[in-house]
């Protein structure tokens, strides 16, 4: 469905926003593009939906070069929102959807159905500017999903939303995915539901540092031993091979270890074998993101 290969893009200022970026997302998958501000996420999306055309490499949707002309199949929610706060909700959203080629009745019905899904029918005649920022964000999302597109591109879609609305938006995303829609979104905030994505692409300074599903990415990193034991000390950890960085969260040591054998070595070294907690796990996505981000300081 989405195939972007060897993308290079440099702005007129000389800043290289993307440097040999390749991403592939299959039909019906949910993909997250993760990166700090300035990592290249928005530039990538603008190329994918045809707004930026000056780049090298190829950006394909179903084997065809992505372009503005695909707007009836691709829906794009930019990070910088584009609704006119002076206008009436139903009138403005209907007119915006009509720009994609729908007649007025079709467009209005799509918008009314979206307002119903987000429990916002009561504001359909209100001025957009009278709504909270969170509700204005909901309108943007309604517009993005209104015409049941094949591909939805969401740039920081969860910004400004409360937790209940975030959960509801995820329900909408899952339903769209189940209908065969391909969803790709960007974020620099990691939350519980993101682990349910099919693919991840972690960007840093215009490069894809990691890509794949969560299990594939986790294989590139150490494991974490969480241990709570009264006799464990920093001095005791110092002489054990395979121990990496560690810190304490309250009374629990969180220790990077190369493999589970190191966990056994740590356990065997304890004077008192009783542990209130002894748990070996993989790096979380947030920990991987932090590890990649910290590398920026040494570059």
Secondary structure by P-SEA (a helix, b strand, c coil): cbbbcbbbbbcccccccccbbbbbbcccbbbbbcccccccaaaaaaaaacccccccbbbbccccccccccccccccccccccccccccaaaaaaaaaacccccaaaaaaaaaaaaaaaccccccccccccccaaaaaaaaaaaaacccccbbbbccccccccaaaaaaaaaaaaaaaaabbbbbbcccccccccccccbbbbbccccccccccaaaaaaabbbbbbbbccccccccccccccccbbbbcccccccccccaaaaaaaaaacccccccbbbbbcccaaaaaaaaaaacccc
